[in-house]
Amino acid sequence: MNKAKIFFKTGFILILSAGLVVFVKAILLAAGVDQSPAAPVTDGHRVMIAYAAMGSVGLSCITSGYALAKIGAAAMGAMSEKPEVGGRALIFLGMAEGIAIYGLIVAIMLINKM
């Protein structure tokens, strides 16, 4: 591997791990928020809930995109050899797209908590 590739992989891993730490902290703070109307959510907790919502949508969309790329490439290769497997490929693509939808649902639930 050349030096630029190693540098970018290392940077990506560092940024991803830092984002994961903030995301986990935000989820833990959001889980501890009391839902009674008498206890208002403080500004610090609102920010962390917003970070958690952002992280859930971001991570789920990234993983969904990765899954769609891998499944789509494999499906196109399979359909070039056997065109009748196209329907099965669509089912697997829909399952991968569900990952992004689950992240969006989690984000909506977190924002409703604010």
N, CA, C and O atoms as CSV, one atom per row, in Angstrom:
chain,resi,resn,atom,element,x,y,z
A,1,MET,N,N,0.840,-1.192,0.000
A,1,MET,CA,C,0.000,0.000,0.000
A,1,MET,C,C,0.878,1.245,0.000
A,1,MET,O,O,1.943,1.280,0.615
A,2,ASN,N,N,0.414,2.234,-0.686
A,2,ASN,CA,C,1.193,3.466,-0.664
A,2,ASN,C,C,0.833,4.296,0.570
A,2,ASN,O,O,-0.144,4.010,1.264
A,3,LYS,N,N,1.627,5.310,0.825
A,3,LYS,CA,C,1.481,6.094,2.062
A,3,LYS,C,C,0.164,6.865,2.110
A,3,LYS,O,O,-0.421,7.016,3.183
A,4,ALA,N,N,-0.306,7.351,0.976
A,4,ALA,CA,C,-1.549,8.133,0.964
A,4,ALA,C,C,-2.736,7.265,1.355
A,4,ALA,O,O,-3.620,7.712,2.086
A,5,LYS,N,N,-2.761,6.025,0.872
A,5,LYS,CA,C,-3.864,5.131,1.205
A,5,LYS,C,C,-3.868,4.802,2.695
A,5,LYS,O,O,-4.924,4.775,3.327
A,6,ILE,N,N,-2.696,4.556,3.247
A,6,ILE,CA,C,-2.591,4.265,4.683
A,6,ILE,C,C,-3.013,5.478,5.494
A,6,ILE,O,O,-3.705,5.341,6.504
A,7,PHE,N,N,-2.605,6.662,5.064
A,7,PHE,CA,C,-2.969,7.891,5.777
A,7,PHE,C,C,-4.483,8.088,5.790
A,7,PHE,O,O,-5.058,8.411,6.830
A,8,PHE,N,N,-5.128,7.898,4.645
A,8,PHE,CA,C,-6.571,8.099,4.578
A,8,PHE,C,C,-7.334,7.029,5.354
A,8,PHE,O,O,-8.356,7.328,5.973
A,9,LYS,N,N,-6.859,5.805,5.330
A,9,LYS,CA,C,-7.514,4.753,6.115
A,9,LYS,C,C,-7.388,5.038,7.603
A,9,LYS,O,O,-8.353,4.876,8.351
A,10,THR,N,N,-6.203,5.460,8.039
A,10,THR,CA,C,-6.002,5.779,9.452
A,10,THR,C,C,-6.862,6.965,9.873
A,10,THR,O,O,-7.474,6.945,10.941
A,11,GLY,N,N,-6.908,7.994,9.037
A,11,GLY,CA,C,-7.741,9.153,9.339
A,11,GLY,C,C,-9.210,8.806,9.402
A,11,GLY,O,O,-9.936,9.291,10.270
A,12,PHE,N,N,-9.648,7.968,8.481
A,12,PHE,CA,C,-11.045,7.555,8.477
A,12,PHE,C,C,-11.392,6.778,9.740
A,12,PHE,O,O,-12.452,6.988,10.330
A,13,ILE,N,N,-10.509,5.889,10.152
A,13,ILE,CA,C,-10.756,5.101,11.364
A,13,ILE,C,C,-10.790,5.996,12.588
A,13,ILE,O,O,-11.629,5.800,13.467
A,14,LEU,N,N,-9.892,6.979,12.668
A,14,LEU,CA,C,-9.888,7.898,13.812
A,14,LEU,C,C,-11.164,8.740,13.861
A,14,LEU,O,O,-11.763,8.900,14.925
A,15,ILE,N,N,-11.572,9.269,12.730
A,15,ILE,CA,C,-12.786,10.084,12.688
A,15,ILE,C,C,-14.006,9.236,13.018
A,15,ILE,O,O,-14.893,9.677,13.748
A,16,LEU,N,N,-14.052,8.024,12.482
A,16,LEU,CA,C,-15.179,7.139,12.747
A,16,LEU,C,C,-15.249,6.758,14.223
A,16,LEU,O,O,-16.335,6.719,14.801
A,17,SER,N,N,-14.100,6.478,14.837
A,17,SER,CA,C,-14.115,6.103,16.255
A,17,SER,C,C,-14.498,7.291,17.136
A,17,SER,O,O,-15.213,7.112,18.122
A,18,ALA,N,N,-14.041,8.494,16.804
A,18,ALA,CA,C,-14.432,9.677,17.582
A,18,ALA,C,C,-15.932,9.930,17.446
A,18,ALA,O,O,-16.604,10.247,18.427
A,19,GLY,N,N,-16.445,9.791,16.248
A,19,GLY,CA,C,-17.882,9.954,16.041
A,19,GLY,C,C,-18.690,8.901,16.768
A,19,GLY,O,O,-19.776,9.182,17.274
A,20,LEU,N,N,-18.162,7.689,16.823
A,20,LEU,CA,C,-18.850,6.615,17.524
A,20,LEU,C,C,-18.904,6.874,19.016
A,20,LEU,O,O,-19.908,6.575,19.664
A,21,VAL,N,N,-17.826,7.433,19.574
A,21,VAL,CA,C,-17.812,7.758,21.004
A,21,VAL,C,C,-18.860,8.818,21.317
A,21,VAL,O,O,-19.598,8.693,22.295
A,22,VAL,N,N,-18.930,9.863,20.490
A,22,VAL,CA,C,-19.933,10.917,20.710
A,22,VAL,C,C,-21.332,10.354,20.529
A,22,VAL,O,O,-22.246,10.711,21.272
A,23,PHE,N,N,-21.506,9.479,19.548
A,23,PHE,CA,C,-22.813,8.884,19.284
A,23,PHE,C,C,-23.273,8.032,20.461
A,23,PHE,O,O,-24.429,8.120,20.874
A,24,VAL,N,N,-22.388,7.216,21.001
A,24,VAL,CA,C,-22.755,6.362,22.134
A,24,VAL,C,C,-23.073,7.208,23.363
A,24,VAL,O,O,-24.025,6.920,24.089
A,25,LYS,N,N,-22.269,8.261,23.597
A,25,LYS,CA,C,-22.541,9.144,24.735
A,25,LYS,C,C,-23.892,9.834,24.575
A,25,LYS,O,O,-24.634,9.989,25.545
A,26,ALA,N,N,-24.205,10.241,23.367
A,26,ALA,CA,C,-25.488,10.894,23.119
A,26,ALA,C,C,-26.651,9.936,23.325
A,26,ALA,O,O,-27.681,10.318,23.881
A,27,ILE,N,N,-26.494,8.711,22.887
A,27,ILE,CA,C,-27.552,7.713,23.091
A,27,ILE,C,C,-27.748,7.459,24.579
A,27,ILE,O,O,-28.883,7.365,25.047
A,28,LEU,N,N,-26.653,7.347,25.326
A,28,LEU,CA,C,-26.778,7.102,26.765
A,28,LEU,C,C,-27.439,8.272,27.482
A,28,LEU,O,O,-28.258,8.068,28.379
A,29,LEU,N,N,-27.086,9.504,27.092
A,29,LEU,CA,C,-27.740,10.663,27.701
A,29,LEU,C,C,-29.212,10.745,27.307
A,29,LEU,O,O,-30.063,11.113,28.116
A,30,ALA,N,N,-29.498,10.398,26.057
A,30,ALA,CA,C,-30.893,10.452,25.605
A,30,ALA,C,C,-31.730,9.398,26.309
A,30,ALA,O,O,-32.911,9.625,26.574
A,31,ALA,N,N,-31.154,8.271,26.610
A,31,ALA,CA,C,-31.901,7.213,27.287
A,31,ALA,C,C,-32.211,7.589,28.730
A,31,ALA,O,O,-33.197,7.111,29.292
A,32,GLY,N,N,-31.392,8.431,29.334
A,32,GLY,CA,C,-31.605,8.808,30.726
A,32,GLY,C,C,-32.517,10.004,30.909
A,32,GLY,O,O,-32.767,10.404,32.046
A,33,VAL,N,N,-33.021,10.588,29.840
A,33,VAL,CA,C,-33.878,11.769,29.946
A,33,VAL,C,C,-35.250,11.340,30.461
A,33,VAL,O,O,-35.848,10.391,29.954
A,34,ASP,N,N,-35.737,12.051,31.470
A,34,ASP,CA,C,-37.059,11.758,32.025
A,34,ASP,C,C,-38.124,12.294,31.077
A,34,ASP,O,O,-37.991,13.409,30.573
A,35,GLN,N,N,-39.176,11.523,30.825
A,35,GLN,CA,C,-40.203,11.936,29.872
A,35,GLN,C,C,-41.378,12.646,30.534
A,35,GLN,O,O,-42.339,13.010,29.856
A,36,SER,N,N,-41.315,12.846,31.835
A,36,SER,CA,C,-42.425,13.538,32.482
A,36,SER,C,C,-42.408,15.009,32.093
A,36,SER,O,O,-41.330,15.585,31.941
A,37,PRO,N,N,-43.580,15.638,31.927
A,37,PRO,CA,C,-43.610,17.030,31.505
A,37,PRO,C,C,-43.079,17.986,32.569
A,37,PRO,O,O,-42.748,19.127,32.247
A,38,ALA,N,N,-42.988,17.560,33.813
A,38,ALA,CA,C,-42.505,18.443,34.867
A,38,ALA,C,C,-41.002,18.644,34.796
A,38,ALA,O,O,-40.496,19.645,35.303
A,39,ALA,N,N,-40.279,17.725,34.184
A,39,ALA,CA,C,-38.821,17.824,34.102
A,39,ALA,C,C,-38.425,18.221,32.682
A,39,ALA,O,O,-38.373,17.368,31.795
A,40,PRO,N,N,-38.143,19.513,32.454
A,40,PRO,CA,C,-37.775,19.932,31.101
A,40,PRO,C,C,-36.385,19.417,30.724
A,40,PRO,O,O,-35.531,19.196,31.582
A,41,VAL,N,N,-36.187,19.237,29.442
A,41,VAL,CA,C,-34.892,18.771,28.940
A,41,VAL,C,C,-33.944,19.965,28.882
A,41,VAL,O,O,-34.285,21.009,28.327
A,42,THR,N,N,-32.760,19.809,29.454
A,42,THR,CA,C,-31.798,20.916,29.446
A,42,THR,C,C,-31.189,21.052,28.058
A,42,THR,O,O,-31.309,20.161,27.217
A,43,ASP,N,N,-30.531,22.195,27.835
A,43,ASP,CA,C,-29.963,22.447,26.516
A,43,ASP,C,C,-28.859,21.459,26.163
A,43,ASP,O,O,-28.733,21.051,25.009
A,44,GLY,N,N,-28.061,21.073,27.157
A,44,GLY,CA,C,-26.999,20.109,26.888
A,44,GLY,C,C,-27.535,18.776,26.448
A,44,GLY,O,O,-26.964,18.126,25.572
A,45,HIS,N,N,-28.627,18.364,27.049
A,45,HIS,CA,C,-29.233,17.098,26.665
A,45,HIS,C,C,-29.876,17.192,25.281
A,45,HIS,O,O,-29.866,16.220,24.525
A,46,ARG,N,N,-30.422,18.335,24.955
A,46,ARG,CA,C,-31.016,18.514,23.619
A,46,ARG,C,C,-29.955,18.392,22.530
A,46,ARG,O,O,-30.187,17.798,21.477
A,47,VAL,N,N,-28.800,18.962,22.805
A,47,VAL,CA,C,-27.718,18.877,21.821
A,47,VAL,C,C,-27.282,17.434,21.644
A,47,VAL,O,O,-27.054,16.983,20.521
A,48,MET,N,N,-27.165,16.710,22.746
A,48,MET,CA,C,-26.742,15.318,22.649
A,48,MET,C,C,-27.809,14.457,21.968
A,48,MET,O,O,-27.477,13.528,21.231
A,49,ILE,N,N,-29.070,14.755,22.205
A,49,ILE,CA,C,-30.133,14.023,21.514
A,49,ILE,C,C,-30.079,14.322,20.016
A,49,ILE,O,O,-30.296,13.432,19.193
A,50,ALA,N,N,-29.791,15.564,19.670
A,50,ALA,CA,C,-29.661,15.919,18.252
A,50,ALA,C,C,-28.470,15.195,17.620
A,50,ALA,O,O,-28.560,14.724,16.486
A,51,TYR,N,N,-27.353,15.107,18.351
A,51,TYR,CA,C,-26.196,14.353,17.842
A,51,TYR,C,C,-26.542,12.878,17.672
A,51,TYR,O,O,-26.125,12.254,16.696
A,52,ALA,N,N,-27.288,12.323,18.598
A,52,ALA,CA,C,-27.678,10.920,18.492
A,52,ALA,C,C,-28.566,10.696,17.275
A,52,ALA,O,O,-28.411,9.699,16.569
A,53,ALA,N,N,-29.495,11.618,17.024
A,53,ALA,CA,C,-30.366,11.498,15.847
A,53,ALA,C,C,-29.547,11.610,14.566
A,53,ALA,O,O,-29.760,10.865,13.609
A,54,MET,N,N,-28.604,12.556,14.563
A,54,MET,CA,C,-27.743,12.721,13.396
A,54,MET,C,C,-26.905,11.467,13.166
A,54,MET,O,O,-26.751,11.020,12.030
A,55,GLY,N,N,-26.377,10.914,14.222
A,55,GLY,CA,C,-25.560,9.716,14.091
A,55,GLY,C,C,-26.344,8.510,13.636
A,55,GLY,O,O,-25.852,7.700,12.851
A,56,SER,N,N,-27.569,8.385,14.128
A,56,SER,CA,C,-28.364,7.220,13.719
A,56,SER,C,C,-28.710,7.282,12.241
A,56,SER,O,O,-28.670,6.261,11.555
A,57,VAL,N,N,-29.046,8.458,11.742
A,57,VAL,CA,C,-29.349,8.582,10.316
A,57,VAL,C,C,-28.068,8.436,9.489
A,57,VAL,O,O,-28.059,7.750,8.467
A,58,GLY,N,N,-27.004,9.075,9.931
A,58,GLY,CA,C,-25.749,9.034,9.169
A,58,GLY,C,C,-25.177,7.638,9.066
A,58,GLY,O,O,-24.854,7.174,7.973
A,59,LEU,N,N,-25.049,6.962,10.202
A,59,LEU,CA,C,-24.470,5.620,10.186
A,59,LEU,C,C,-25.350,4.623,9.442
A,59,LEU,O,O,-24.846,3.759,8.725
A,60,SER,N,N,-26.659,4.742,9.610
A,60,SER,CA,C,-27.532,3.795,8.913
A,60,SER,C,C,-27.505,4.037,7.404
A,60,SER,O,O,-27.577,3.082,6.630
A,61,CYS,N,N,-27.402,5.282,6.977
A,61,CYS,CA,C,-27.336,5.556,5.533
A,61,CYS,C,C,-26.001,5.110,4.939
A,61,CYS,O,O,-25.959,4.613,3.813
A,62,ILE,N,N,-24.920,5.284,5.682
A,62,ILE,CA,C,-23.615,4.828,5.191
A,62,ILE,C,C,-23.605,3.311,5.049
A,62,ILE,O,O,-23.162,2.784,4.029
A,63,THR,N,N,-24.089,2.610,6.066
A,63,THR,CA,C,-24.094,1.151,5.989
A,63,THR,C,C,-25.074,0.649,4.933
A,63,THR,O,O,-24.816,-0.359,4.274
A,64,SER,N,N,-26.177,1.337,4.773
A,64,SER,CA,C,-27.135,0.950,3.744
A,64,SER,C,C,-26.534,1.147,2.354
A,64,SER,O,O,-26.709,0.302,1.476
A,65,GLY,N,N,-25.839,2.244,2.155
A,65,GLY,CA,C,-25.180,2.485,0.870
A,65,GLY,C,C,-24.125,1.444,0.557
A,65,GLY,O,O,-24.002,0.995,-0.582
A,66,TYR,N,N,-23.360,1.059,1.575
A,66,TYR,CA,C,-22.347,0.024,1.394
A,66,TYR,C,C,-23.006,-1.311,1.027
A,66,TYR,O,O,-22.552,-2.011,0.122
A,67,ALA,N,N,-24.075,-1.646,1.739
A,67,ALA,CA,C,-24.774,-2.901,1.454
A,67,ALA,C,C,-25.394,-2.877,0.060
A,67,ALA,O,O,-25.334,-3.874,-0.660
A,68,LEU,N,N,-25.986,-1.752,-0.325
A,68,LEU,CA,C,-26.592,-1.647,-1.651
A,68,LEU,C,C,-25.541,-1.773,-2.747
A,68,LEU,O,O,-25.804,-2.369,-3.792
A,69,ALA,N,N,-24.358,-1.219,-2.519
A,69,ALA,CA,C,-23.297,-1.325,-3.525
A,69,ALA,C,C,-22.857,-2.767,-3.711
A,69,ALA,O,O,-22.695,-3.236,-4.837
A,70,LYS,N,N,-22.666,-3.465,-2.603
A,70,LYS,CA,C,-22.222,-4.861,-2.697
A,70,LYS,C,C,-23.315,-5.758,-3.278
A,70,LYS,O,O,-23.042,-6.587,-4.146
A,71,ILE,N,N,-24.543,-5.592,-2.804
A,71,ILE,CA,C,-25.643,-6.437,-3.287
A,71,ILE,C,C,-25.968,-6.108,-4.742
A,71,ILE,O,O,-26.233,-7.005,-5.543
A,72,GLY,N,N,-25.948,-4.823,-5.079
A,72,GLY,CA,C,-26.253,-4.430,-6.455
A,72,GLY,C,C,-25.246,-4.974,-7.447
A,72,GLY,O,O,-25.621,-5.429,-8.527
A,73,ALA,N,N,-23.961,-4.931,-7.088
A,73,ALA,CA,C,-22.933,-5.456,-7.990
A,73,ALA,C,C,-23.097,-6.964,-8.162
A,73,ALA,O,O,-22.990,-7.487,-9.271
A,74,ALA,N,N,-23.355,-7.654,-7.057
A,74,ALA,CA,C,-23.543,-9.101,-7.148
A,74,ALA,C,C,-24.814,-9.442,-7.931
A,74,ALA,O,O,-24.829,-10.407,-8.695
A,75,ALA,N,N,-25.859,-8.670,-7.746
A,75,ALA,CA,C,-27.117,-8.929,-8.451
A,75,ALA,C,C,-26.969,-8.712,-9.953
A,75,ALA,O,O,-27.518,-9.473,-10.750
A,76,MET,N,N,-26.237,-7.685,-10.336
A,76,MET,CA,C,-26.039,-7.437,-11.768
A,76,MET,C,C,-25.218,-8.561,-12.402
A,76,MET,O,O,-25.482,-8.966,-13.534
A,77,GLY,N,N,-24.231,-9.055,-11.675
A,77,GLY,CA,C,-23.451,-10.170,-12.186
A,77,GLY,C,C,-24.297,-11.428,-12.329
A,77,GLY,O,O,-24.179,-12.162,-13.310
A,78,ALA,N,N,-25.155,-11.668,-11.332
A,78,ALA,CA,C,-26.018,-12.853,-11.394
A,78,ALA,C,C,-27.055,-12.724,-12.500
A,78,ALA,O,O,-27.357,-13.703,-13.183
A,79,MET,N,N,-27.609,-11.512,-12.687
A,79,MET,CA,C,-28.627,-11.329,-13.731
A,79,MET,C,C,-28.023,-11.385,-15.127
A,79,MET,O,O,-28.726,-11.694,-16.089
A,80,SER,N,N,-26.737,-11.093,-15.255
A,80,SER,CA,C,-26.130,-11.200,-16.583
A,80,SER,C,C,-26.000,-12.659,-17.008
A,80,SER,O,O,-26.023,-12.975,-18.198
A,81,GLU,N,N,-25.863,-13.539,-16.029
A,81,GLU,CA,C,-25.783,-14.963,-16.349
A,81,GLU,C,C,-27.165,-15.618,-16.403
A,81,GLU,O,O,-27.421,-16.477,-17.247
A,82,LYS,N,N,-28.055,-15.203,-15.492
A,82,LYS,CA,C,-29.386,-15.801,-15.386
A,82,LYS,C,C,-30.408,-14.684,-15.170
A,82,LYS,O,O,-30.585,-14.243,-14.034
A,83,PRO,N,N,-31.074,-14.222,-16.199
A,83,PRO,CA,C,-31.992,-13.078,-16.055
A,83,PRO,C,C,-33.181,-13.328,-15.130
A,83,PRO,O,O,-33.775,-12.370,-14.634
A,84,GLU,N,N,-33.536,-14.557,-14.890
A,84,GLU,CA,C,-34.719,-14.828,-14.059
A,84,GLU,C,C,-34.482,-14.611,-12.568
A,84,GLU,O,O,-35.434,-14.696,-11.792
A,85,VAL,N,N,-33.263,-14.337,-12.140
A,85,VAL,CA,C,-33.012,-14.085,-10.712
A,85,VAL,C,C,-33.169,-12.611,-10.358
A,85,VAL,O,O,-32.836,-12.207,-9.243
A,86,GLY,N,N,-33.667,-11.807,-11.281
A,86,GLY,CA,C,-33.828,-10.369,-11.038
A,86,GLY,C,C,-34.800,-10.053,-9.919
A,86,GLY,O,O,-34.582,-9.107,-9.162
A,87,GLY,N,N,-35.867,-10.824,-9.800
A,87,GLY,CA,C,-36.854,-10.596,-8.733
A,87,GLY,C,C,-36.272,-10.840,-7.359
A,87,GLY,O,O,-36.557,-10.096,-6.421
A,88,ARG,N,N,-35.464,-11.867,-7.230
A,88,ARG,CA,C,-34.819,-12.149,-5.941
A,88,ARG,C,C,-33.842,-11.055,-5.564
A,88,ARG,O,O,-33.710,-10.705,-4.391
A,89,ALA,N,N,-33.157,-10.516,-6.561
A,89,ALA,CA,C,-32.193,-9.449,-6.295
A,89,ALA,C,C,-32.893,-8.203,-5.750
A,89,ALA,O,O,-32.356,-7.521,-4.877
A,90,LEU,N,N,-34.081,-7.908,-6.260
A,90,LEU,CA,C,-34.828,-6.753,-5.770
A,90,LEU,C,C,-35.223,-6.912,-4.303
A,90,LEU,O,O,-35.252,-5.934,-3.556
A,91,ILE,N,N,-35.523,-8.122,-3.899
A,91,ILE,CA,C,-35.881,-8.370,-2.501
A,91,ILE,C,C,-34.696,-8.063,-1.593
A,91,ILE,O,O,-34.852,-7.433,-0.547
A,92,PHE,N,N,-33.508,-8.513,-2.002
A,92,PHE,CA,C,-32.330,-8.264,-1.181
A,92,PHE,C,C,-31.961,-6.784,-1.166
A,92,PHE,O,O,-31.488,-6.277,-0.148
A,93,LEU,N,N,-32.170,-6.092,-2.267
A,93,LEU,CA,C,-31.919,-4.652,-2.288
A,93,LEU,C,C,-32.879,-3.922,-1.354
A,93,LEU,O,O,-32.491,-2.967,-0.681
A,94,GLY,N,N,-34.127,-4.370,-1.316
A,94,GLY,CA,C,-35.103,-3.758,-0.406
A,94,GLY,C,C,-34.751,-3.988,1.048
A,94,GLY,O,O,-34.961,-3.116,1.891
A,95,MET,N,N,-34.212,-5.168,1.343
A,95,MET,CA,C,-33.801,-5.441,2.725
A,95,MET,C,C,-32.641,-4.543,3.142
A,95,MET,O,O,-32.583,-4.096,4.287
A,96,ALA,N,N,-31.727,-4.279,2.228
A,96,ALA,CA,C,-30.609,-3.391,2.537
A,96,ALA,C,C,-31.092,-1.953,2.710
A,96,ALA,O,O,-30.560,-1.212,3.536
A,97,GLU,N,N,-32.081,-1.568,1.945
A,97,GLU,CA,C,-32.630,-0.212,2.067
A,97,GLU,C,C,-33.359,-0.031,3.398
A,97,GLU,O,O,-33.464,1.085,3.905
A,98,GLY,N,N,-33.856,-1.118,3.954
A,98,GLY,CA,C,-34.528,-1.048,5.249
A,98,GLY,C,C,-33.617,-0.571,6.367
A,98,GLY,O,O,-34.095,-0.016,7.356
A,99,ILE,N,N,-32.320,-0.777,6.229
A,99,ILE,CA,C,-31.373,-0.317,7.246
A,99,ILE,C,C,-31.463,1.206,7.393
A,99,ILE,O,O,-31.479,1.724,8.509
A,100,ALA,N,N,-31.521,1.907,6.280
A,100,ALA,CA,C,-31.615,3.369,6.323
A,100,ALA,C,C,-32.945,3.815,6.925
A,100,ALA,O,O,-33.001,4.805,7.655
A,101,ILE,N,N,-33.998,3.091,6.620
A,101,ILE,CA,C,-35.311,3.453,7.151
A,101,ILE,C,C,-35.353,3.263,8.663
A,101,ILE,O,O,-35.953,4.071,9.372
A,102,TYR,N,N,-34.719,2.203,9.164
A,102,TYR,CA,C,-34.665,1.989,10.616
A,102,TYR,C,C,-33.908,3.123,11.308
A,102,TYR,O,O,-34.312,3.572,12.381
A,103,GLY,N,N,-32.827,3.581,10.709
A,103,GLY,CA,C,-32.086,4.714,11.274
A,103,GLY,C,C,-32.928,5.975,11.314
A,103,GLY,O,O,-32.860,6.740,12.276
A,104,LEU,N,N,-33.718,6.194,10.277
A,104,LEU,CA,C,-34.602,7.361,10.247
A,104,LEU,C,C,-35.675,7.255,11.322
A,104,LEU,O,O,-36.018,8.257,11.949
A,105,ILE,N,N,-36.210,6.060,11.546
A,105,ILE,CA,C,-37.222,5.875,12.576
A,105,ILE,C,C,-36.640,6.154,13.951
A,105,ILE,O,O,-37.286,6.797,14.778
A,106,VAL,N,N,-35.427,5.677,14.206
A,106,VAL,CA,C,-34.763,5.945,15.491
A,106,VAL,C,C,-34.551,7.437,15.683
A,106,VAL,O,O,-34.754,7.958,16.780
A,107,ALA,N,N,-34.142,8.132,14.617
A,107,ALA,CA,C,-33.935,9.585,14.711
A,107,ALA,C,C,-35.241,10.309,15.005
A,107,ALA,O,O,-35.254,11.246,15.803
A,108,ILE,N,N,-36.321,9.904,14.386
A,108,ILE,CA,C,-37.619,10.539,14.640
A,108,ILE,C,C,-38.041,10.310,16.087
A,108,ILE,O,O,-38.573,11.212,16.734
A,109,MET,N,N,-37.803,9.099,16.593
A,109,MET,CA,C,-38.156,8.823,17.984
A,109,MET,C,C,-37.313,9.655,18.944
A,109,MET,O,O,-37.821,10.126,19.962
A,110,LEU,N,N,-36.029,9.841,18.633
A,110,LEU,CA,C,-35.168,10.656,19.490
A,110,LEU,C,C,-35.581,12.124,19.467
A,110,LEU,O,O,-35.606,12.781,20.508
A,111,ILE,N,N,-35.904,12.637,18.288
A,111,ILE,CA,C,-36.298,14.045,18.193
A,111,ILE,C,C,-37.632,14.282,18.889
A,111,ILE,O,O,-37.844,15.353,19.458
A,112,ASN,N,N,-38.529,13.311,18.856
A,112,ASN,CA,C,-39.790,13.453,19.584
A,112,ASN,C,C,-39.561,13.481,21.086
A,112,ASN,O,O,-40.401,13.984,21.833
A,113,LYS,N,N,-38.437,12.948,21.533
A,113,LYS,CA,C,-38.109,12.948,22.960
A,113,LYS,C,C,-37.695,14.345,23.439
A,113,LYS,O,O,-37.778,14.644,24.630
A,114,MET,N,N,-37.249,15.199,22.504
A,114,MET,CA,C,-36.840,16.548,22.886
A,114,MET,C,C,-38.078,17.344,23.193
A,114,MET,O,O,-37.985,18.521,23.541
